[in-house]
Each structure stands twice: as structure tokens, then as C-alpha cells.
Amino acid sequence: MAVSIDPRPTVFGDRYVVTGTYAATDTTIDLSAQLSSIDMCVLTPTAEPSAVTVTTTPPADLNIADVVQVNGTTVTIHNGDDAGTGASVAGTFMAMGRRA
């Protein structure tokens, strides 16, 4: 995993905003050292997501963005082709939650 967390979080009362980067194929972002719970997380890919072929007549290729799932203090990245977890391309993230 190549997750990198910016060491300078932004503080709003009892909330932290944590930013960083992730690599293609990263599956999770562990924020347990920074947050006790996550309220939201946003991924911003640095490239176009992988194309997914949809069975239609004629077949169509769609670029579907990666999806975020939050569980406690861990973010799981699901790629758009439903082949499992892991980012389809690298990017940046922003998460907001309660301070640890």
C-alpha cells in the first residue's frame, strides 16, 4: 500500500479534516491514528478510471469512479468494475471525522 497522509490536519472544534494520497490498487486507508470515527470520505482520482464493458447491443464502455465504504476508522475502496476492492487509479482523498 502506498497511502500517504498529510501530517497537517485541519481542525474544526472536535473534528479533523485529514488529506492524503493513495496509489492504484490500494484497498484501504487506515485513519485510526488520526480519527476515532469517520463522518465522510471523498476520493479524487488523478486519472480517468478504468473502463468497464457493459453488455448491451452494441457493447458500451463506461468509466465508473471508485466507491468509498467507511467502517469505523477504515476506508475501503471498491473499484468500478465490481471485481473486488482496490483503487482503479491513484488519487487524493479527504476524510472528516472526530479526533482520536
Residue, then its C-alpha position, 0 to 999 in steps of 0.5 A: m500500500a502506498v497511502s500517504i497522509d498529510p501530517r497537517p490536519t485541519v481542525f474544526g472544534d472536535r473534528y479533523v479534516v485529514t488529506g492524503t494520497y493513495a496509489a492504484t490498487d490500494t484497498t484501504i486507508d487506515l485513519s485510526a491514528q488520526l480519527s476515532s470515527i469517520d463522518m465522510c470520505v471523498l476520493t479524487p482520482t488523478a486519472e480517468p478510471s478504468a473502463v468497464t464493458v457493459t453488455t448491451t447491443p452494441p457493447a458500451d464502455l463506461n468509466i465508473a469512479d471508485v466507491v468509498q465504504v467507511n467502517g469505523t476508522t477504515v476506508t475501503i475502496h471498491n473499484g468500478d468494475d465490481a471485481g473486488t476492492g482496490a483503487s482503479v487509479a491513484g488519487t487524493f482523498m479527504a476524510m472528516g471525522r472526530r479526533a482520536 
